[in-house]
Amino acid sequence: MSRSANEVMTLAAKAARGAGAPPAQAAHFGRAALCHLSADRPEANLTAALDALPGGPIIAFPRFFAQLAERAVDGRAQGKQATETLIKSYAEAQAFDCKTTVTSGSLTVTMDLTKPAERHTLKRIVLSDAFFCKLENLAAKLLVPESDASRLSGAGAGLTDND
Amino acid sequence: MKDYISPPQTELRSPDEVMRLTRMGSMFPTRLSFLRTLMRRLSAERVKVTRPVWQMDADGFGHAVYSLTLGGHTYSLVAISTDLPPELRTDRVIATAWDSAYVLYDGVPNAAEIARIVASAPKQEAARYTEKDLVLSRANKSVRLFAHVTESLRAGRQPDTDMIRDIGYLMRTTAVYGNGKFGIADRQVIDTRPGLEGPFAAEMLTVWLIRHFTHELAEHVGGAPLDPALKRYLGIGNSTGLGMAPFLVNHPVLLNNWMLVRETALARVRAVEHLDADQQANLSRLATRAAQHLQEWNVPDPQHQARIVALRADWETLCAGFDWSRPFALEHAMALAQPLAPDAQELVASLIIEPFGDLVDGLADCMGDPFGAFAKPIAGTQALKTWIERDFDWALTPDYDAQDQCGQFWYVSEAKAEPRLGLRFSESGAELESPLDIGRRIKALHHALGKADVAVSECLAQHPEHALAVERVEMAERYPYAEIRDNLIATSCLPIDMLRCKLSFFGAAKFDPKSDRWTRITLCQGAPLATDLQTNADDWWLPVFAA
């Protein structure tokens, strides 16, 4: 089954929150996961990142890009990471222009705060059943079970509308 | 590239004044509302609506397809009407069946695609959709009015005008889904297409076509045509609950752009020094129309009805004081409203923007968010602290430990994965709270910033939980209207104010709150019919009953 880009991004972000990521880092992960899967990169990288919470790339990579931005006093800055597929996806998910180049075993990220990122064409995504279930199960940890009181008052509406 | 000189403008009203729930909950539609922009576009292109499929039984159950071409692309509304038992008719998102279901389709569907949509759309969230499906919606009948209209037409007479005026729609939508929900097309598929670039343009097109369908369905069941003047007044209802409220918090750049455009439009017209005779006459005519609109706006809720009654009185006072012949008459009109309630102030703002399409309509192109947030980093934690103290007084003021300042919490329900609002001290689930507590988070960040000046990223290494607050503070300089400057978890927070703000940008009028958490509204009331697009397509601000 193919899913829309927005579905995948939203579900990945919710899964990260369900797995314990703070909301901003979870949102970054959602955007990065979409870029990752759009580029046909392995789901396993995303699974590993979710499993690494409360540490790992979901926490570290947004900070890496924040550090790059802080260093971009004239608008541009570079930073290095050990070659890691997921960092490319995070770079592609930035609002500002971010390029990655691999040289001698490490990956260089160049950020340009004077240019917006290129618009990526988002494509529909087919998730494996196992990965989809993992995301769904993690995202479900955020859901609050319904009670009689919440069903009646939580949304604030009545139950029939035959007027 | 063509040079463009911005028209003169006054200072913008400050975000501190504008971005308050009370004011947001007093907003009216303007000519920059999305439906108005869409209708101007449809009219400019002289769009023709065709009906290639109409397979409806005598009771009005079956399906239909409507098609139109806009900006070089053809779109079709597939409408399915079903026989719904009364006990299943609810406006709430927990419903599982509706009187009618709709898909806005990219192109003209063939028989197989129609069959697919007819089978899936009535299931709404329980089915899956494809990239050819742009918008998914459903609507329930106004049972009273639909029955009355069809019975009247069958009896060879037009329906009672009082009922038409008092209800104003034959059906009301209870959800209009776009942007990839349940597998439909992502917004990116259409957001560069002429006519659909603006926010919610595809959704508004869907709503307008649904209204068209409801008219034709009633005429089909009634066996006779409705008076066109009555049809023009029959809009499409909408029932909106809490699901819409978090959108404004979760899309700060969009919120900023909508509000900034509206405030810029207001600032441009306030700077107009002299009004010619036509402009003066137009403003007087519109002010009179607004008075009639207020008279026709009646709701069952006593508290909101009292607000409308008070606004009628304020409006009478204002109309007596408007002097469109004096210099800076529009600035003067705003000044007249200043001592009055926000309802009156916002109605004046909406009125004085209305006649000045040449000054403001181009601003509608700036209401989208094609790029995302461009917030540059703040240099160090002491600068961050200074920014918070400069721009976020509203967030620092509340004592979030006090029960009334944190008495509510936003959450997502397991039953329907929809946003809800709970009472923190009497309901369970607060540990799963959604992060809509922006003010509390910013105050917590401020508290966590020590005296040492270190890089913000270094601070976040120790306190990753503050990253959201840092991002929102960083946005403040570039996006000054991005934040609702109120405590959204206070016991006093009324989500209905957020709903009214968003719905006014859609073009909604006749707000009919059913509680502080959901409201009925009317969309497209007075909007051109499909047959009206050649003429007079843009003069329907605050429509009144003309029959």
Chai-1 contact restraints between the chains, C-beta under 6 A:
chainA,res_idxA,chainB,res_idxB,connection_type,confidence,min_distance_angstrom,max_distance_angstrom,comment,restraint_id
A,S4,B,G180,contact,1.0,0.0,6.0,A-B,restraint_1
A,S4,B,G183,contact,1.0,0.0,6.0,A-B,restraint_2
A,S4,B,D186,contact,1.0,0.0,6.0,A-B,restraint_3
A,A5,B,D186,contact,1.0,0.0,6.0,A-B,restraint_4
A,N6,B,N179,contact,1.0,0.0,6.0,A-B,restraint_5
A,N6,B,G180,contact,1.0,0.0,6.0,A-B,restraint_6
A,N6,B,D186,contact,1.0,0.0,6.0,A-B,restraint_7
A,E7,B,G180,contact,1.0,0.0,6.0,A-B,restraint_8
A,P22,B,P464,contact,1.0,0.0,6.0,A-B,restraint_9
A,P22,B,E465,contact,1.0,0.0,6.0,A-B,restraint_10
A,P22,B,A467,contact,1.0,0.0,6.0,A-B,restraint_11
A,P23,B,P435,contact,1.0,0.0,6.0,A-B,restraint_12
A,P23,B,L468,contact,1.0,0.0,6.0,A-B,restraint_13
A,A24,B,A467,contact,1.0,0.0,6.0,A-B,restraint_14
A,A24,B,L468,contact,1.0,0.0,6.0,A-B,restraint_15
A,A24,B,E471,contact,1.0,0.0,6.0,A-B,restraint_16
A,Q25,B,A467,contact,1.0,0.0,6.0,A-B,restraint_17
A,I59,B,P464,contact,1.0,0.0,6.0,A-B,restraint_18
A,R63,B,S457,contact,1.0,0.0,6.0,A-B,restraint_19
A,R63,B,L460,contact,1.0,0.0,6.0,A-B,restraint_20
A,A66,B,S457,contact,1.0,0.0,6.0,A-B,restraint_21
A,Q67,B,S457,contact,1.0,0.0,6.0,A-B,restraint_22
A,A69,B,P377,contact,1.0,0.0,6.0,A-B,restraint_23
A,E70,B,P377,contact,1.0,0.0,6.0,A-B,restraint_24
A,E70,B,A455,contact,1.0,0.0,6.0,A-B,restraint_25
A,E70,B,S457,contact,1.0,0.0,6.0,A-B,restraint_26
A,A95,B,G372,contact,1.0,0.0,6.0,A-B,restraint_27
A,A95,B,A373,contact,1.0,0.0,6.0,A-B,restraint_28
A,A95,B,F374,contact,1.0,0.0,6.0,A-B,restraint_29
A,P116,B,F371,contact,1.0,0.0,6.0,A-B,restraint_30
A,L122,B,D186,contact,1.0,0.0,6.0,A-B,restraint_31
A,L122,B,Q188,contact,1.0,0.0,6.0,A-B,restraint_32
A,L142,B,L432,contact,1.0,0.0,6.0,A-B,restraint_33
A,L143,B,V412,contact,1.0,0.0,6.0,A-B,restraint_34
A,L143,B,E414,contact,1.0,0.0,6.0,A-B,restraint_35
A,V144,B,Y411,contact,1.0,0.0,6.0,A-B,restraint_36
A,V144,B,S413,contact,1.0,0.0,6.0,A-B,restraint_37
A,V144,B,G429,contact,1.0,0.0,6.0,A-B,restraint_38
A,V144,B,L432,contact,1.0,0.0,6.0,A-B,restraint_39
A,P145,B,E414,contact,1.0,0.0,6.0,A-B,restraint_40
A,E146,B,S413,contact,1.0,0.0,6.0,A-B,restraint_41
A,E146,B,E414,contact,1.0,0.0,6.0,A-B,restraint_42
A,E146,B,A415,contact,1.0,0.0,6.0,A-B,restraint_43
A,G154,B,R420,contact,1.0,0.0,6.0,A-B,restraint_44
A,A155,B,G241,contact,1.0,0.0,6.0,A-B,restraint_45
A,A155,B,L242,contact,1.0,0.0,6.0,A-B,restraint_46
A,A155,B,R420,contact,1.0,0.0,6.0,A-B,restraint_47
A,G156,B,S515,contact,1.0,0.0,6.0,A-B,restraint_48
A,G156,B,R517,contact,1.0,0.0,6.0,A-B,restraint_49
A,G156,B,W518,contact,1.0,0.0,6.0,A-B,restraint_50
A,A157,B,R92,contact,1.0,0.0,6.0,A-B,restraint_51
A,A157,B,G241,contact,1.0,0.0,6.0,A-B,restraint_52
A,A157,B,W518,contact,1.0,0.0,6.0,A-B,restraint_53
A,L159,B,T90,contact,1.0,0.0,6.0,A-B,restraint_54
A,T160,B,T90,contact,1.0,0.0,6.0,A-B,restraint_55
A,D161,B,R89,contact,1.0,0.0,6.0,A-B,restraint_56
A,D161,B,T90,contact,1.0,0.0,6.0,A-B,restraint_57
A,D161,B,D91,contact,1.0,0.0,6.0,A-B,restraint_58
A,N162,B,P86,contact,1.0,0.0,6.0,A-B,restraint_59
A,N162,B,R89,contact,1.0,0.0,6.0,A-B,restraint_60
A,N162,B,V143,contact,1.0,0.0,6.0,A-B,restraint_61
